[in-house]
């Protein structure tokens, strides 16, 4: 190998992009095209892990495989994920991939044009084992615009850097992630008992083993929000349910931001009961919450159409109440099952 080729391989290492998908007919093609259009000079492959979809996801994936079969750069291939679970899909895709840098992308996420090149540079500059950036929510209709505004506002998600932005810094976890393969292989991949929060759990083990997790606002992934109130409520109920599992799994990982939604649910429920049975003053609590999210939706919805702005309070309430209810009703039995599957961090051999 010539010095020029060796230098190019160091600067532009080969990359495997892994993507778990389930019922993603609406966004899959666009997500894969955003990968294939990356401004990156290194070799690249795309591995799509197919869950048991009930829509045209498998058909679209087959088309992408056929269309890229003759590519020297950016070939798409698929692997089965019969369980439909995200961590199982990720592990199957990792196993089927081959390159030293592994980029995780979801079927409804669109990478910015220089995402991979920037991530590879950051891995080199920081020495991190995993880097990630902004989950940049963008809608395609009035409801999705409202959800996107809620998901990128502090009243919606607090001070979470990967939602609202912030300075480049060491992090506990990051959105999606661009990994050194050695870190994934060293830790044995994702813990498949974590149906949600599997990123946090894997990054926890990487950190325990001495690896650096790095957040940078230079990295941005456009994210398509859930298309209905019902779907958003399920998503955030699952988030809250699994955040409580994480809190039980790892004592000390909880903070005030995570306790705010369950506290709000309890306070609003108590206020409504007091208001209905004892005194109208009890309604001050739910009324105050409603006033707060209506007021908070004004700056969050700046620049959006009126129909979208009007739905932001609905999106905020759905997120807060569903997350809080999921946290409060998360069963101890689920946490015990997950704790029983605990994998100790694997330290790098000297």
Residue pairs with C-beta under 8 A, 6 or more apart in sequence:
1 9
8 41
8 42
9 42
11 41
11 42
12 40
12 41
12 42
12 43
12 117
12 120
13 42
13 99
13 100
13 101
13 120
14 42
14 43
14 44
14 45
14 98
14 99
14 100
14 101
15 40
15 42
15 43
15 44
15 45
15 99
15 101
15 102
15 103
15 116
15 120
16 44
16 45
16 46
16 47
16 94
16 97
16 98
16 99
16 101
16 102
16 103
16 181
17 35
17 44
17 45
17 46
17 47
17 102
17 103
17 105
17 116
18 47
18 49
18 90
18 93
18 94
18 97
18 102
18 103
18 104
18 105
19 31
19 32
19 46
19 47
19 48
19 49
19 93
19 104
19 105
19 106
19 107
20 49
20 51
20 81
20 86
20 89
20 90
20 93
20 106
20 107
21 28
21 48
21 49
21 50
21 51
21 53
21 57
21 61
21 89
21 106
21 107
22 51
22 52
22 53
22 57
22 81
22 84
22 89
22 107
23 51
23 53
23 54
23 55
23 57
24 31
24 53
24 55
24 57
24 107
24 108
25 53
25 55
25 56
25 57
25 59
25 60
26 108
26 224
27 107
27 108
27 110
27 224
28 48
28 57
28 60
28 61
28 64
28 107
29 60
29 63
29 64
30 110
31 105
31 106
31 107
31 108
31 109
31 110
32 46
32 48
32 64
32 76
34 110
34 111
35 44
35 46
35 74
35 105
35 111
35 116
36 46
36 68
36 74
36 76
37 113
38 44
38 111
38 113
38 114
38 115
38 116
38 117
39 113
39 114
39 117
40 114
40 116
40 117
40 120
41 117
42 120
43 73
43 99
44 73
44 74
44 99
44 116
45 74
45 75
45 76
45 77
45 97
45 98
45 99
46 68
46 74
46 75
46 76
46 77
47 77
47 78
47 79
47 93
47 96
47 97
48 61
48 64
48 76
48 77
48 78
48 79
48 93
48 107
49 78
49 79
49 80
49 81
49 89
49 90
49 92
49 93
50 57
50 58
50 61
50 78
50 79
50 80
50 81
51 81
51 82
51 83
51 84
51 85
51 89
52 82
52 84
57 107
61 76
61 78
62 78
64 76
65 76
65 77
65 78
67 76
68 74
68 75
68 76
69 75
77 96
79 92
79 93
79 95
79 96
80 92
81 88
81 89
81 92
83 89
85 192
85 195
86 195
86 196
86 198
87 190
87 191
87 192
87 193
87 194
87 195
87 198
88 192
90 104
90 189
90 190
90 198
91 189
91 190
91 192
94 102
94 184
94 189
95 189
99 181
100 180
100 181
100 182
101 119
101 120
101 123
101 178
101 179
101 180
101 181
102 178
102 179
102 180
102 181
102 184
103 115
103 116
103 119
103 176
103 177
103 178
103 179
104 176
104 177
104 178
104 179
105 111
105 176
105 221
106 176
106 223
108 223
108 224
109 176
109 221
109 222
109 223
109 224
110 221
110 222
110 223
110 224
111 221
111 222
112 219
112 220
112 221
112 222
115 219
115 220
115 221
116 178
118 216
118 218
118 219
119 131
119 178
119 219
120 178
122 128
122 131
122 178
122 214
122 216
122 218
122 219
123 131
123 178
123 180
126 212
126 214
127 212
128 211
128 212
128 213
128 214
129 179
129 180
129 182
129 183
129 206
129 211
129 212
129 213
130 174
130 177
130 178
130 179
130 180
130 183
130 203
130 206
130 211
130 213
130 214
131 174
131 177
131 178
131 213
131 214
131 215
131 216
131 219
132 162
132 171
132 174
132 175
132 176
132 177
132 178
132 213
132 214
132 215
132 216
132 219
133 162
133 174
133 175
133 215
133 216
133 217
133 218
133 219
133 220
133 221
134 162
134 163
134 165
134 175
134 217
134 219
134 220
134 221
135 151
135 162
135 163
135 175
135 176
135 221
135 223
136 152
136 220
136 221
136 222
136 223
137 147
137 148
137 151
137 152
137 163
137 222
137 223
137 224
137 225
138 144
138 148
138 222
138 223
138 224
139 145
139 146
139 147
139 148
139 224
139 225
139 308
140 224
142 305
142 307
142 308
142 311
143 227
143 228
143 229
143 308
143 311
143 315
144 224
144 225
144 227
145 304
145 305
145 308
146 301
146 304
146 308
146 309
146 310
146 311
146 312
146 314
146 315
147 225
147 226
147 232
147 315
148 223
148 225
149 156
149 297
149 300
149 301
149 304
149 308
149 309
149 312
149 315
150 156
150 157
150 297
150 300
150 312
150 315
150 316
150 319
151 157
151 163
151 223
151 225
151 315
151 319
152 163
152 164
152 300
153 164
153 296
153 299
153 300
154 164
155 292
155 293
155 296
155 297
155 300
155 316
156 163
156 296
156 300
156 315
156 316
156 319
157 163
157 164
157 319
158 257
158 260
159 166
159 257
160 257
161 169
161 171
161 215
161 217
162 174
162 175
162 215
165 217
166 215
166 217
167 217
168 214
168 215
168 216
168 217
168 218
169 214
169 215
170 212
170 213
170 214
170 215
171 213
171 214
171 215
172 200
172 203
172 204
172 207
172 213
172 253
173 199
173 200
173 203
173 204
173 213
174 199
174 203
174 213
174 214
174 215
175 199
175 221
176 199
176 221
177 199
177 203
178 219
183 206
183 211
184 202
186 209
186 346
186 348
187 202
187 205
187 206
187 209
187 343
187 345
187 346
188 343
188 346
189 202
190 198
190 201
190 202
191 198
191 201
191 202
191 338
191 341
191 342
191 343
192 198
193 337
193 338
193 341
194 201
194 242
194 245
194 338
195 238
195 242
196 238
196 239
196 241
196 242
197 242
197 243
197 245
197 246
200 246
201 246
201 249
203 213
204 250
204 345
205 343
205 344
205 345
205 346
206 213
206 345
207 213
207 345
208 344
208 345
209 345
209 346
209 347
209 348
210 347
210 348
225 232
226 232
226 234
226 235
229 314
229 318
232 315
232 318
232 319
232 322
233 318
233 322
234 322
235 322
236 318
236 319
236 322
236 323
236 326
237 322
237 323
237 325
237 326
238 326
239 323
239 326
240 261
240 262
240 322
240 323
240 324
240 325
240 326
240 327
240 328
240 330
241 326
241 327
241 329
241 330
241 334
242 326
242 330
243 258
243 323
243 326
243 327
243 330
244 326
244 327
244 328
244 330
244 335
245 330
245 334
245 335
245 338
246 253
247 253
247 254
247 258
248 332
248 335
248 339
249 335
249 338
249 339
249 342
258 327
260 320
261 320
261 321
261 323
261 324
261 327
262 323
262 324
262 325
262 327
262 328
263 324
264 289
264 320
264 321
264 324
265 320
265 321
265 324
265 325
265 328
266 324
266 328
267 285
267 289
268 285
268 286
268 289
268 321
270 282
270 285
271 282
271 283
271 284
271 285
271 286
272 282
272 283
272 285
272 286
273 282
274 281
274 282
275 281
275 282
275 283
275 286
276 282
290 313
290 317
293 312
293 313
293 316
293 317
293 320
294 313
296 316
297 309
297 312
297 313
297 316
298 309
300 312
301 308
301 309
301 312
